[in-house]
């Protein structure tokens, strides 16, 4: 069964699916997670973790994960495939933005990230802002669409992209 966890107060509206979240958000699955039935995800300036015990795939049409921010710091994206999802709080800090999500990384299984038709945007464009980071972890292969971690504002700092997997 798939589960959507939101830490903090949130509102959900329309298509694309847009979250206004006071804290970090988590999408997790006890098995393979197919994003085909989820529309575009927009968390303006907020962080998101997607965690699955199996593969993370999108068998549907092209879509975007947009954590960018026009005037403030962007959110960071963490995608972890092939690890058991437990109710243990792990806090990862990227871009000085703590991401809190339930996951246990001690029982890995074969998991792939196959999101070649999903573009990821963690950019920022305000002066002196920071773009978000993207962390991709899988025991198997990792494929994504375009990733934008740029910062176009004066004095802005771009984000990092880190991929860790056996088949990358």
C-alpha positions, 0 to 999 in steps of 0.5 A, spaced: 500 500 500 502 506 498 502 512 503 503 519 503 506 522 509 506 530 510 509 533 516 506 539 518 500 543 516 498 542 508 493 543 503 492 539 497 489 542 491 487 541 483 491 538 478 497 538 478 497 536 485 500 542 489 502 541 496 503 547 501 507 544 506 509 547 513 514 542 513 517 536 509 513 531 505 514 524 504 511 519 499 513 512 501 511 505 499 512 498 502 513 495 495 514 498 488 511 505 487 509 507 480 508 515 480 503 514 473 497 515 477 500 521 481 500 528 477 505 533 477 508 534 484 509 542 486 512 543 493 514 550 492 520 551 496 519 545 500 523 538 500 520 532 498 522 524 500 520 519 496 522 512 499 520 505 496 522 498 498 522 496 491 522 500 485 520 507 483 518 508 476 513 512 472 509 508 467 505 514 465 506 520 461 511 525 462 511 529 469 515 534 473 517 534 480 518 542 482 521 544 488 523 551 486 522 557 489 522 564 485 524 568 491 526 564 496 530 557 497 528 551 493 526 545 496 531 538 496 529 532 493 531 525 496 529 519 492 531 512 495 529 505 492 530 498 494 530 499 502 524 497 507 520 503 509 519 503 517 517 508 522 523 511 524 525 518 523 531 519 520 533 527 518 537 529 512 539 536 512 541 538 505 541 546 503 540 547 511 533 544 510 532 538 514 528 533 511 525 528 516 522 522 513 521 515 516 526 510 513 530 504 515 536 503 511 539 497 514 535 492 510 536 493 502 533 489 497 534 490 489 531 497 487 531 501 481 529 508 480 526 509 473 524 516 472 526 518 465 520 521 463 520 525 470 523 532 470 526 535 476 526 542 478 530 544 485 532 551 482 531 558 485 531 565 482 531 570 488 537 574 490 542 570 495 538 564 495 540 557 494 537 551 489 535 545 492 539 538 492 537 532 489 539 525 492 538 519 488 539 512 492 538 505 489 541 498 489 540 497 482 540 502 476 538 510 476 535 513 470 531 520 471 529 526 466 532 533 466 534 535 473 535 543 474 539 545 480 541 552 478 540 558 481 539 564 477 539 570 482 545 575 484 549 571 489 545 565 488 548 558 490 546 552 485 544 545 488 548 538 488 546 532 484 548 526 488 546 519 485 548 512 488 547 506 485 550 499 483 547 500 476 549 508 474 
